[in-house]
Amino acid sequence: MSKKKKKGRKWKQRRRRRRNKHHLIPKSRGGADIPSNIILIDIDKHRCWHTLFGNLTLGEVIRLLERLKRIKEVKNAKEEVR
């Protein structure tokens, strides 16, 4: 096997190890260990997700962000009226 192929394989193995399983519906909230409920996510991004959103599901995060957007839009509209 060529050195280039060996380096490529080692790099891929390192990248794989830098990923974690992330449950779309957390196990602590009844989520199962099935492929449709799990995504592989970079370790740093996984840590950031839980730092920002704790145990919220993706749907809950989306609703939260939509709510924040509406609040900001109302605030901006009120400022324009002044």
C-alpha positions, 0 to 999 in steps of 0.5 A, spaced: 500 500 500 502 506 498 504 512 503 499 516 500 493 511 501 496 510 508 495 517 510 488 518 507 486 512 511 489 514 518 486 521 517 479 518 516 480 514 522 482 520 526 476 524 523 471 518 525 474 518 532 472 526 532 465 524 532 459 523 537 453 520 536 447 525 538 440 523 539 435 527 535 430 525 541 434 525 547 435 518 551 433 521 557 426 523 554 425 516 551 429 517 545 431 510 542 438 507 540 435 506 533 439 509 526 433 514 525 434 517 532 442 518 531 446 522 527 454 523 527 456 530 529 463 533 530 465 532 538 466 540 538 459 541 535 456 536 539 458 540 546 456 546 543 449 544 542 448 541 549 451 548 552 446 552 548 440 548 548 441 542 553 436 537 552 432 540 547 430 536 541 431 539 534 424 541 533 424 545 540 430 549 538 427 551 531 420 553 535 425 557 540 429 560 534 422 562 531 419 565 537 426 569 538 425 572 531 418 574 532 420 578 538 425 581 535 421 583 529 416 586 533 421 590 537 424 593 531 417 595 528 415 598 535 422 602 534 420 604 527 413 607 529 417 612 534 
